[in-house]
Amino acid sequence: MSTPAPRRALVVIDVQNEYFEGGGLPIEYPPIEDTLPNVTRAMDAAHAAGTPVVVVRHHAPKGAPVFQADTHNGQLHPEIAKRPRDHLVTKAFPSVFTGTDFADWLARHEIDTLSVAGYMTQNCDASTVYEAMHRGLNVEFLADASGALPYENAAGKVSAEEIHRVFSVVFHSNFAAVTTTAAWIAAMQEGQVIAKDNVVMSNRRARGLG
């Protein structure tokens, strides 16, 4: 028996000016000059194939230092704003599901697979990936159409590259099939499933047993 084609939606998370040069949270890895063209390439391919595109923006409460709705940095990047979309979600929490109509929209359109792109890997992308998996959805993560920024706090210091790499490996072990934009476009056009890995085999390989 053949596997039914995924009913995908491309979810473009928070590609807003805040993450670009001049914003308060510049994405570092992968370089945003590489990832933004991949986001727009995925959007264009999805639109051409009839795959729904959901654009997400984050608006913070008044007084917050970033993502203010009435500022330039809080707006969608022009390359995202000018492209066709099937649904727009405005959120105030990391997960696209929290406090929005996103879950209802997915159910109405019988979506079973979320294809996540956008920013940032360790925050809104991760929150959405985890919650989607817990809700029984299949998830794909376009690793070269997303990105991270570095952190330093009382728990330690970590580079953007380390964060993006570690989250990608963890996602692929259980939560989401991690893929490239080119591979995702091909699978989307052909109606193919992109497989994720599993915790046991991911660990066995790391111990030299796989």
N, CA and C of each residue as an Amber inpcrd file, in Angstrom:
protein
   630
   0.8390000  -1.1850000   0.0000000   0.0000000   0.0000000   0.0000000
   0.8870000   1.2520000   0.0000000   0.5810000   2.1960000  -0.8890000
   1.3790000   3.4090000  -0.9750000   1.0330000   4.3650000   0.1620000
   2.0140000   5.1510000   0.5710000   1.8090000   6.1390000   1.6180000
   1.1000000   7.3530000   1.0330000   0.0120000   7.8160000   1.6570000
  -0.6750000   8.9870000   1.1200000   0.2190000  10.2120000   1.1470000
   0.0130000  11.0850000   0.1860000   0.8090000  12.3060000   0.1170000
   0.5200000  13.1950000   1.3200000   1.5290000  13.8160000   1.8880000
   1.2920000  14.7280000   3.0090000   0.4070000  15.8940000   2.5930000
  -0.4390000  16.3290000   3.5240000  -1.2190000  17.5550000   3.3230000
  -0.4670000  18.6590000   4.0740000   0.4230000  19.2970000   3.3500000
   1.3580000  20.2420000   3.9480000   0.7960000  21.6590000   4.0200000
   1.3330000  22.3920000   4.9830000   1.2650000  23.8480000   4.9760000
   2.6650000  24.3500000   5.2930000   3.1420000  25.3120000   4.5100000
   4.4080000  25.9670000   4.7930000   4.1430000  27.0820000   5.8040000
   4.8360000  27.0340000   6.9370000   4.6360000  28.0060000   8.0090000
   5.8850000  28.8770000   8.1060000   5.7570000  30.1230000   7.7270000
   6.8820000  31.0660000   7.6860000   6.8110000  31.9230000   8.9420000
   7.7150000  31.6560000   9.8830000   7.6130000  32.2270000  11.2250000
   8.4970000  33.4710000  11.3750000   7.8650000  34.5800000  11.6790000
   8.5380000  35.7930000  12.1890000   9.6950000  36.2840000  11.3280000
   9.5300000  36.2880000  10.0320000  10.5690000  36.8760000   9.1740000
  10.3040000  38.3820000   9.1510000  10.7250000  39.0200000  10.2160000
  10.4630000  40.4330000  10.4690000  11.7610000  41.2170000  10.5220000
  11.6640000  42.5030000  10.3380000  12.8530000  43.3540000  10.2610000
  13.7080000  43.2920000  11.5240000  13.1280000  42.9180000  12.6420000
  13.8600000  42.8200000  13.9060000  15.0700000  41.8990000  13.7920000
  15.0030000  40.9080000  12.9050000  16.0690000  39.9130000  12.7870000
  17.1460000  40.2890000  11.7810000  16.9790000  41.4390000  11.1210000
  17.9040000  41.8410000  10.0780000  18.7740000  42.9990000  10.5500000
  19.6930000  43.4200000   9.7050000  20.5900000  44.5190000  10.0590000
  19.7780000  45.7380000  10.4870000  20.1400000  46.2920000  11.6220000
  19.3960000  47.4200000  12.1620000  18.3550000  47.0280000  13.1780000
  18.0660000  45.7320000  13.2610000  17.1200000  45.2420000  14.2520000
  17.8120000  44.9160000  15.5560000  17.0200000  44.5710000  16.5440000
  17.5740000  44.3020000  17.8580000  18.0630000  42.8880000  18.0720000
  17.7280000  41.9740000  17.1410000  18.0640000  40.5620000  17.3040000
  18.5790000  39.9890000  15.9820000  19.7260000  40.4390000  15.5090000
  20.2010000  39.9930000  14.1920000  20.5590000  38.5030000  14.1550000
  19.9690000  37.7990000  13.2140000  20.2740000  36.3840000  13.0100000
  21.7050000  36.2460000  12.5000000  22.4360000  35.2560000  13.0400000
  23.8330000  35.0640000  12.6530000  24.0950000  33.7800000  11.8730000
  23.4010000  32.6840000  12.2210000  23.7430000  31.4120000  11.5660000
  22.4950000  30.5550000  11.3490000  22.3420000  30.0150000  10.1350000
  23.0900000  30.3350000   8.9360000  22.9350000  31.8220000   8.5760000
  23.8450000  32.3790000   7.7950000  23.7650000  33.8030000   7.4850000
  22.4210000  34.1730000   6.8810000  21.8800000  35.2710000   7.3400000
  20.5310000  35.6380000   6.9210000  20.4630000  35.9630000   5.4330000
  21.5950000  36.3770000   4.8540000  21.6020000  36.6390000   3.4140000
  21.4720000  35.3450000   2.6150000  21.7190000  34.2030000   3.2630000
  21.4960000  32.9020000   2.6210000  20.1110000  32.3470000   2.9340000
  19.6570000  32.5380000   4.1620000  18.3920000  31.9130000   4.5570000
  17.1750000  32.6420000   4.0110000  17.2140000  33.9710000   3.9310000
  16.0470000  34.6930000   3.4100000  15.7030000  34.2570000   1.9840000
  16.6700000  34.1450000   1.0560000  16.3100000  33.6510000  -0.2770000
  15.7150000  32.2450000  -0.2640000  16.1250000  31.4180000   0.6890000
  15.5270000  30.0900000   0.7820000  14.0860000  30.1580000   1.2810000
  13.8170000  31.0560000   2.2130000  12.4330000  31.2390000   2.6560000
  11.5560000  31.6640000   1.4880000  12.0010000  32.6560000   0.7400000
  11.1740000  33.1420000  -0.3730000  11.0700000  32.0950000  -1.4760000
  12.1320000  31.3200000  -1.6940000  12.0780000  30.2430000  -2.6930000
  11.0330000  29.1930000  -2.2950000  11.0040000  28.8500000  -1.0120000
  10.0030000  27.8930000  -0.5310000   8.5920000  28.4520000  -0.6740000
   8.4150000  29.7300000  -0.3410000   7.1020000  30.3560000  -0.4860000
   6.6420000  30.3360000  -1.9380000   7.5190000  30.7010000  -2.8500000
   7.1510000  30.7400000  -4.2690000   6.8050000  29.3520000  -4.7950000
   7.6000000  28.3610000  -4.3890000   7.3440000  26.9900000  -4.8450000
   6.0380000  26.4580000  -4.2710000   5.7840000  26.7470000  -3.0040000
   4.5420000  26.2880000  -2.3760000   3.3370000  26.9200000  -3.0610000
   3.4030000  28.2210000  -3.2860000   2.2870000  28.9080000  -3.9440000
   2.0330000  28.3310000  -5.3350000   3.1040000  28.0830000  -6.0840000
   2.9570000  27.5350000  -7.4360000   2.3470000  26.1460000  -7.4160000
   2.6290000  25.3730000  -6.3600000   2.1370000  23.9970000  -6.2700000
   0.7790000  23.8930000  -5.5820000   0.2600000  25.0020000  -5.0860000
  -1.0250000  24.9610000  -4.3860000  -0.9170000  24.5170000  -2.9430000
   0.2960000  24.5250000  -2.3840000   0.4820000  24.2180000  -0.9660000
   0.2300000  25.4880000  -0.1550000  -0.6450000  25.4450000   0.8420000
  -0.9480000  26.6550000   1.5980000   0.2870000  27.2400000   2.2820000
   0.3380000  28.5590000   2.3030000   1.4120000  29.2860000   2.9660000
   0.8210000  30.1000000   4.1070000   1.3010000  29.8450000   5.3230000
   0.8910000  30.5990000   6.5000000   2.0490000  31.5010000   6.9080000
   1.8020000  32.7850000   6.9560000   2.8150000  33.7470000   7.3940000
   2.4930000  34.1540000   8.8260000   3.5240000  34.1350000   9.6590000
   3.3660000  34.4190000  11.0860000   4.1900000  35.6480000  11.4410000
   3.6230000  36.5100000  12.2720000   4.3820000  37.6550000  12.7910000
   4.1940000  37.7110000  14.2970000   5.2450000  38.1830000  14.9770000
   5.2100000  38.3010000  16.4370000   5.0430000  39.7690000  16.8020000
   4.0380000  40.0680000  17.6260000   3.8610000  41.4210000  18.1390000
   3.9050000  41.3720000  19.6570000   4.8650000  42.0830000  20.2120000
   5.0820000  42.0830000  21.6520000   4.1790000  43.1120000  22.3370000
   3.9610000  42.9580000  23.6390000   3.1740000  43.9410000  24.3800000
   3.8490000  45.3120000  24.3720000   3.0750000  46.3500000  24.5590000
   3.6020000  47.7060000  24.6310000   4.7060000  47.7880000  25.6840000
   5.7730000  48.4530000  25.3250000   6.8800000  48.6240000  26.2490000
   7.9730000  47.5940000  26.1080000   7.7280000  46.5230000  25.3680000
   8.7630000  45.5150000  25.1490000   9.8650000  46.0990000  24.2670000
  11.1030000  45.6170000  24.4100000  12.2110000  46.2220000  23.6530000
  12.2540000  45.8420000  22.1770000  11.5680000  44.8040000  21.7880000
  11.5970000  44.3430000  20.3960000  10.1920000  43.9300000  19.9520000
  10.0110000  43.8560000  18.6330000   8.7740000  43.3660000  17.9980000
   7.5440000  44.2170000  18.3120000   7.7370000  45.5110000  18.4020000
   6.6010000  46.4020000  18.5760000   5.8270000  46.5160000  17.2620000
   4.5230000  46.3640000  17.3240000   3.6950000  46.3390000  16.1280000
   3.7550000  47.6360000  15.3360000   3.9550000  48.7590000  16.0180000
   3.9090000  50.0580000  15.3510000   5.2880000  50.5830000  14.9670000
   6.2940000  49.6990000  14.9370000   7.6410000  50.1000000  14.5430000
   8.0610000  49.3840000  13.2620000   9.0820000  49.9340000  12.6140000
   9.6190000  49.3000000  11.4050000  10.1200000  47.8910000  11.7090000
  10.8330000  47.7390000  12.8230000  11.4090000  46.4290000  13.1330000
  10.3570000  45.3720000  13.4020000   9.1810000  45.7740000  13.8190000
   8.1140000  44.8190000  14.0860000   7.3670000  44.3570000  12.8480000
   7.6650000  44.9480000  11.6960000   6.9490000  44.6070000  10.4660000
   7.5810000  43.4100000   9.7710000   6.7900000  42.7260000   8.9680000
   7.3170000  41.6540000   8.1210000   8.3780000  42.2180000   7.1830000
   9.4100000  41.4140000   6.9180000  10.3910000  41.8120000   5.9190000
   9.6710000  42.0250000   4.5840000  10.0540000  43.0400000   3.8210000
   9.3390000  43.3320000   2.5630000   9.2430000  42.1590000   1.6060000
  10.2640000  41.2900000   1.5740000  10.2160000  40.1370000   0.6660000
   9.1300000  39.1450000   1.0670000   8.7880000  39.1120000   2.3420000
   7.7120000  38.2410000   2.8160000   6.3680000  38.9300000   2.6390000
   6.3260000  40.2090000   3.0000000   5.0640000  40.9490000   2.9540000
   4.4810000  41.0170000   1.5470000   5.3360000  41.0370000   0.5280000
   4.8380000  41.2170000  -0.8400000   4.3870000  39.9190000  -1.4950000
   4.6540000  38.7920000  -0.8550000   4.3320000  37.5130000  -1.4770000
   2.9390000  37.0230000  -1.0880000   2.3110000  36.2210000  -1.9630000
   0.9840000  35.6850000  -1.6250000   1.0340000  34.7970000  -0.3960000
  -0.0220000  34.8230000   0.3700000  -0.1410000  33.9420000   1.5350000
  -1.5960000  33.5250000   1.6410000  -1.8020000  32.3960000   2.3040000
  -3.1580000  31.8800000   2.4930000  -3.7310000  32.2330000   3.8480000
  -2.8620000  32.5480000   4.7950000  -3.3340000  32.9000000   6.1370000
  -2.2440000  33.6910000   6.8380000  -2.6660000  34.6610000   7.6510000
  -1.7460000  35.4680000   8.4510000  -2.0790000  35.2560000   9.9190000
  -1.0630000  34.9080000  10.6990000  -1.2270000  34.6990000  12.1370000
  -0.3950000  35.7550000  12.8710000  -1.0150000  36.4220000  13.8210000
  -0.2930000  37.3410000  14.7050000  -0.2700000  36.7280000  16.0930000
   0.9240000  36.5650000  16.6360000   1.0680000  35.8920000  17.9130000
   1.7920000  36.7720000  18.9240000   1.6640000  36.3930000  20.1980000
   2.3380000  37.1080000  21.2800000   3.1900000  36.1750000  22.1350000
   3.2030000  34.8790000  21.7930000   3.9870000  33.8740000  22.4940000
   4.8590000  33.1430000  21.4820000   5.8690000  32.3970000  21.9320000
   6.7410000  31.7200000  20.9710000   6.0260000  30.7520000  20.0260000
   5.1690000  29.9040000  20.5450000   4.4810000  28.9360000  19.6880000
   3.4120000  29.6140000  18.8400000   3.3610000  29.2320000  17.5830000
   2.3340000  29.7760000  16.6950000   0.9380000  29.3520000  17.1500000
   0.8400000  28.2780000  17.9140000  -0.4540000  27.7670000  18.3500000
  -1.0660000  28.5880000  19.4890000  -0.2410000  29.1890000  20.3260000
  -0.7200000  29.7650000  21.5800000  -1.4270000  31.0960000  21.3660000
  -2.7090000  31.1310000  21.7510000  -3.4760000  32.3610000  21.6750000
  -3.8420000  32.7910000  20.2740000  -3.8210000  31.8670000  19.3150000
  -4.1370000  32.1940000  17.9210000  -5.1860000  31.2240000  17.3670000
  -5.5870000  31.4640000  16.1200000  -6.5400000  30.5750000  15.4490000
  -5.8310000  29.5230000  14.6050000  -4.5290000  29.3520000  14.8160000
  -3.7230000  28.4950000  13.9480000  -4.2230000  27.0540000  13.9410000
  -4.4510000  26.4740000  15.1020000  -4.8920000  25.0710000  15.1670000
  -6.2280000  24.8910000  14.4630000  -7.1450000  25.8220000  14.6550000
  -8.4420000  25.7260000  13.9820000  -8.2840000  25.8270000  12.4720000
  -7.4110000  26.7170000  12.0250000  -7.1830000  26.8640000  10.5880000
  -6.6210000  25.5700000   9.9980000  -5.6690000  24.9620000  10.6850000
  -5.1040000  23.6950000  10.2140000  -6.1700000  22.6150000  10.1170000
  -7.0100000  22.5380000  11.1380000  -8.0610000  21.5170000  11.1440000
  -9.0440000  21.7360000  10.0040000  -9.4350000  22.9820000   9.7760000
 -10.3890000  23.2780000   8.6980000  -9.8270000  22.8950000   7.3330000
  -8.5390000  23.0240000   7.1760000  -7.9100000  22.7290000   5.8870000
  -7.2990000  21.3320000   5.8380000  -7.5600000  20.5450000   6.8720000
  -7.1290000  19.1480000   6.9330000  -5.6270000  18.9960000   6.7090000
  -4.8670000  19.8910000   7.2990000  -3.4160000  19.8390000   7.2040000
  -2.8890000  18.7990000   8.1880000  -1.9940000  17.9460000   7.7350000
  -1.3950000  16.9580000   8.6410000   0.1140000  17.1180000   8.7780000
   0.7140000  18.0280000   8.0000000   2.1650000  18.2090000   8.0190000
   2.5010000  19.6880000   8.0000000   3.2580000  20.1380000   9.0070000
   3.7460000  21.5090000   9.0380000   5.1810000  21.5450000   8.5370000
   5.4530000  22.4480000   7.6140000   6.8060000  22.6680000   7.1060000
   7.2560000  24.0290000   7.6230000   8.1830000  24.0120000   8.5730000
   8.5330000  25.2100000   9.3330000   9.7810000  25.8680000   8.7580000
   9.6630000  27.1710000   8.4910000  10.7870000  28.0080000   8.0910000
  10.6990000  29.3100000   8.8900000  11.7800000  30.0720000   8.8870000
  11.7550000  31.3520000   9.5780000  12.5980000  31.3570000  10.8330000
  12.3230000  32.2990000  11.7130000  13.2280000  32.5910000  12.8200000
  12.5200000  32.6170000  14.1650000  13.1820000  32.4020000  15.2870000
  14.5140000  31.8530000  15.2590000  14.4760000  30.4000000  15.6760000
  15.5110000  29.6790000  15.3050000  15.5500000  28.2370000  15.4900000
  15.1820000  27.8130000  16.9040000  15.8290000  28.4430000  17.8990000
  15.7400000  27.9590000  19.2740000  14.5440000  28.4870000  20.0520000
  13.7870000  29.3700000  19.4700000  12.7050000  29.9890000  20.2150000
  11.3440000  29.6860000  19.5720000  10.9180000  30.5280000  18.6450000
   9.5880000  30.3230000  18.0710000   9.5080000  29.1050000  17.1610000
  10.5950000  28.8170000  16.4240000  10.5940000  27.5970000  15.6160000
  10.4920000  26.3660000  16.5140000  11.3430000  26.3100000  17.5300000
  11.3540000  25.1420000  18.4150000  10.0260000  24.9710000  19.1340000
   9.4800000  26.0480000  19.6610000   8.1970000  25.9600000  20.3760000
   7.1040000  25.4160000  19.4760000   7.0920000  25.8740000  18.2340000
   6.0630000  25.4320000  17.2900000   6.2870000  23.9810000  16.8730000
   7.5380000  23.6080000  16.6180000   7.8600000  22.2190000  16.2520000
   7.4210000  21.2620000  17.3460000   7.7810000  21.5580000  18.5900000
   7.4440000  20.6630000  19.6940000   5.9300000  20.5480000  19.8750000
   5.2510000  21.6760000  19.8570000   3.8030000  21.6190000  20.0850000
   3.0910000  20.9100000  18.9450000   3.5340000  21.1450000  17.7240000
   2.9120000  20.4660000  16.5830000   3.0480000  18.9610000  16.7000000
   4.2460000  18.4910000  17.0670000   4.4670000  17.0560000  17.2320000
   3.5700000  16.5110000  18.3320000   3.4350000  17.2360000  19.4400000
   2.5940000  16.7790000  20.5470000   1.1160000  16.7500000  20.1630000
   0.7400000  17.5550000  19.1990000  -0.6440000  17.5700000  18.7210000
  -0.9080000  16.5160000  17.6500000   0.0940000  15.7010000  17.3430000
  -0.0910000  14.6160000  16.3900000   0.1620000  14.9760000  14.9490000
   0.7470000  16.1350000  14.7050000   1.0700000  16.5410000  13.3450000
   2.4560000  16.0560000  12.9600000   2.6590000  15.8110000  11.6900000
   3.9970000  15.5870000  11.1730000   4.6460000  16.9590000  10.9660000
   5.9490000  17.0180000  11.1760000   6.6340000  18.3040000  11.0950000
   7.8940000  18.1620000  10.2620000   8.1540000  19.1820000   9.4590000
   9.3930000  19.3000000   8.6940000  10.0520000  20.6390000   9.0600000
  11.3620000  20.6480000   9.1140000  12.1090000  21.8530000   9.4690000
  13.1070000  22.1530000   8.3720000  12.9450000  23.2890000   7.7190000
  13.8270000  23.6890000   6.6280000  15.0410000  24.3940000   7.2440000
  16.0890000  23.6180000   7.4760000  17.2180000  24.1080000   8.2760000
  17.9810000  25.2370000   7.6030000  17.9670000  25.2960000   6.2800000
  18.6770000  26.3800000   5.5870000  17.7430000  27.5370000   5.2440000
  16.5260000  27.4990000   5.7700000  15.5730000  28.5990000   5.6300000
  15.1280000  29.0660000   7.0160000  16.0270000  28.9120000   7.9690000
  15.7840000  29.3160000   9.3530000  17.1260000  29.7440000   9.9190000
  17.1620000  30.1780000  11.1740000  18.4450000  30.6060000  11.7010000
  18.3970000  30.9590000  13.1670000  19.5860000  31.0740000  13.7390000
  19.7350000  31.2980000  15.1700000  20.6140000  32.5150000  15.4240000
  20.5740000  32.9840000  16.6670000  21.4830000  34.0180000  17.1500000
  22.1190000  33.5120000  18.4350000  23.2670000  34.0640000  18.8270000
  23.9900000  33.5370000  19.9880000  23.3730000  33.9950000  21.3020000
  23.6740000  33.2470000  22.3600000  23.2050000  33.5700000  23.7070000
  24.3840000  33.5460000  24.6860000  24.2740000  34.3820000  25.7050000
  25.1370000  34.2710000  26.8730000  24.3310000  34.7180000  28.0790000
  24.3070000  33.8770000  29.1060000  23.6050000  34.2110000  30.3390000
  24.2370000  33.4060000  31.4830000  23.5670000  33.3680000  32.6240000
  24.1500000  32.7030000  33.7940000  24.3940000  31.2170000  33.5760000
  23.7190000  30.6390000  32.5880000  23.8960000  29.2100000  32.3150000
  25.0670000  28.9290000  31.3870000  25.6010000  29.9660000  30.7440000
  26.7230000  29.7420000  29.8510000  26.6510000  30.5850000  28.5970000
  27.5210000  30.2760000  27.6610000  27.6020000  31.0060000  26.3990000
  27.6210000  30.0130000  25.2500000  26.8790000  30.3160000  24.1920000
  26.7880000  29.3960000  23.0610000  26.6420000  30.2010000  21.7780000
  27.3070000  29.7500000  20.7250000  27.2670000  30.4560000  19.4460000
  25.9860000  30.1360000  18.6880000  25.6910000  30.9800000  17.7160000
  24.5230000  30.7450000  16.8670000  24.6680000  29.4350000  16.0970000
  25.8850000  29.1470000  15.6330000  26.1050000  27.8940000  14.8910000
  25.8390000  26.6780000  15.7670000  26.3200000  26.7150000  16.9990000
  26.0930000  25.5910000  17.9160000  24.5990000  25.4130000  18.1910000
  23.9140000  26.4990000  18.4550000  22.4810000  26.4140000  18.7420000
  21.7370000  25.8130000  17.5580000  21.9970000  26.3280000  16.3690000
  21.2610000  25.8540000  15.1930000  21.5590000  24.3890000  14.9140000
  22.8190000  24.0110000  15.0350000  23.2020000  22.6200000  14.7700000
  22.5830000  21.6750000  15.7940000  22.6800000  22.0250000  17.0640000
  22.1550000  21.1440000  18.1110000  20.6360000  21.0140000  18.0050000
  19.9450000  22.1250000  17.8260000  18.4930000  22.0300000  17.6970000
  18.1040000  21.2190000  16.4720000  18.8220000  21.3740000  15.3750000
  18.5040000  20.6010000  14.1720000  18.6660000  19.1050000  14.4190000
  19.7490000  18.7210000  15.0980000  19.9760000  17.3060000  15.3980000
  18.8850000  16.7800000  16.3290000  18.5410000  17.5520000  17.3420000
  17.4910000  17.1280000  18.2760000  16.1500000  17.0330000  17.5600000
  15.8070000  18.0250000  16.7640000  14.5560000  17.9510000  16.0000000
  14.4930000  16.6470000  15.2090000  15.5630000  16.3510000  14.4620000
  15.5270000  15.2130000  13.5470000  15.4810000  13.8840000  14.2800000
  15.8930000  13.8760000  15.5440000  15.8900000  12.6310000  16.3100000
  14.4950000  12.1900000  16.7240000  13.5130000  13.1230000  16.6820000
  12.2090000  12.7520000  17.2330000  11.0670000  13.6560000  16.8120000
  11.3420000  14.9240000  16.5890000  10.2760000  15.9130000  16.4890000
   9.9490000  16.3690000  15.0790000  10.9350000  16.4350000  14.2020000
  10.7140000  16.9650000  12.8550000  11.7450000  16.4090000  11.8970000
  11.3400000  16.2090000  10.6680000  12.2780000  15.8210000   9.6190000
  13.0360000  17.0620000   9.1780000  14.3310000  17.0750000   9.4230000
  15.1530000  18.2280000   9.0700000  15.6300000  18.0640000   7.6320000
  15.4620000  19.1180000   6.8490000  15.7220000  19.0210000   5.4240000
  16.2580000  20.3370000   4.8910000  16.6890000  20.3170000   3.6420000
  17.0780000  21.5430000   2.9590000  15.8800000  22.0790000   2.1740000
  15.9700000  23.3310000   1.7860000  14.8970000  23.9200000   0.9800000
  14.7420000  23.1920000  -0.3460000  15.8530000  22.8930000  -0.9960000
  15.7810000  22.2150000  -2.2890000  15.1360000  20.8390000  -2.1570000
  15.5300000  20.0700000  -1.1460000  14.9440000  18.7450000  -0.9490000
  13.4670000  18.8570000  -0.5770000  13.1320000  19.8690000   0.2250000
  11.7260000  20.0580000   0.6030000  10.8810000  20.3960000  -0.6210000
  11.3620000  21.2820000  -1.4650000  10.6000000  21.6460000  -2.6620000
  10.3570000  20.4210000  -3.5370000  11.3770000  19.6110000  -3.7150000
  11.2260000  18.4030000  -4.5370000  10.2000000  17.4570000  -3.9260000
  10.2790000  17.2310000  -2.6170000   9.3220000  16.3370000  -1.9550000
   7.9170000  16.9070000  -1.9970000   7.7970000  18.2100000  -1.8070000
   6.4910000  18.8520000  -1.8440000   5.8640000  18.7400000  -3.2230000
   6.6370000  18.9720000  -4.2550000   6.1220000  18.8940000  -5.6210000
   5.7210000  17.4730000  -6.0030000   6.4160000  16.4980000  -5.4410000
   6.1570000  15.0950000  -5.7840000   5.2230000  14.4000000  -4.7960000
   4.7990000  15.1090000  -3.7650000   3.9020000  14.5170000  -2.7720000
   4.5570000  13.4550000  -1.9240000   5.8510000  13.5760000  -1.6960000
   6.5880000  12.5650000  -0.9460000   6.7500000  12.9530000   0.5210000
   6.8310000  11.9420000   1.3650000   7.0990000  12.1350000   2.7790000
   8.5990000  12.3120000   2.9780000   8.9940000  13.2150000   3.8720000
  10.3840000  13.3360000   4.2930000  10.4830000  12.6930000   5.6740000
  11.3340000  11.7020000   5.7960000  11.3920000  10.9200000   7.0340000
  12.3070000  11.5770000   8.0580000  11.8900000  11.5140000   9.3160000
  12.7730000  11.8970000  10.4150000  13.4400000  10.6300000  10.9530000
  14.3290000  10.7920000  11.9020000  15.0290000   9.6720000  12.4990000
  14.3340000   9.2940000  13.8040000  15.0330000   8.6270000  14.7040000
  14.4580000   8.2890000  16.0040000  15.5300000   8.3970000  17.0830000
  15.0860000   8.4630000  18.3210000  15.9770000   8.6890000  19.4510000
  16.9890000   7.5530000  19.6050000  16.5180000   6.3040000  19.5100000
  17.3870000   5.1570000  19.7580000  18.5310000   5.1110000  18.7570000
  18.2000000   5.2130000  17.4620000  19.2490000   5.1100000  16.4540000
  20.1580000   6.3390000  16.4640000  19.5910000   7.5010000  16.7560000
  20.4290000   8.6970000  16.8520000  21.4620000   8.5390000  17.9580000
  21.0420000   7.9690000  19.0760000  21.9790000   7.7540000  20.1720000
  22.9920000   6.6430000  19.8540000  22.5230000   5.5570000  19.2530000
  23.4440000   4.4570000  18.9250000  24.5290000   4.9140000  17.9570000
  24.1790000   5.6990000  16.9750000  25.1930000   6.1870000  16.0490000
  26.2220000   7.0510000  16.7680000  25.7520000   7.8900000  17.6930000
  26.6690000   8.7590000  18.4160000  27.6360000   7.9630000  19.2970000
  27.2290000   6.7560000  19.6790000  28.0890000   5.8780000  20.4870000
  28.8650000   4.8890000  19.6370000  28.7610000   5.0490000  18.2970000
  29.4900000   4.1610000  17.3960000  28.8560000   2.7940000  17.2560000
  27.5650000   2.6770000  17.5800000  26.8990000   1.3640000  17.5550000
  25.9160000   1.2240000  16.3960000  25.6530000   2.3150000  15.6950000
  24.6250000   2.2910000  14.6370000  25.1640000   1.8000000  13.3090000
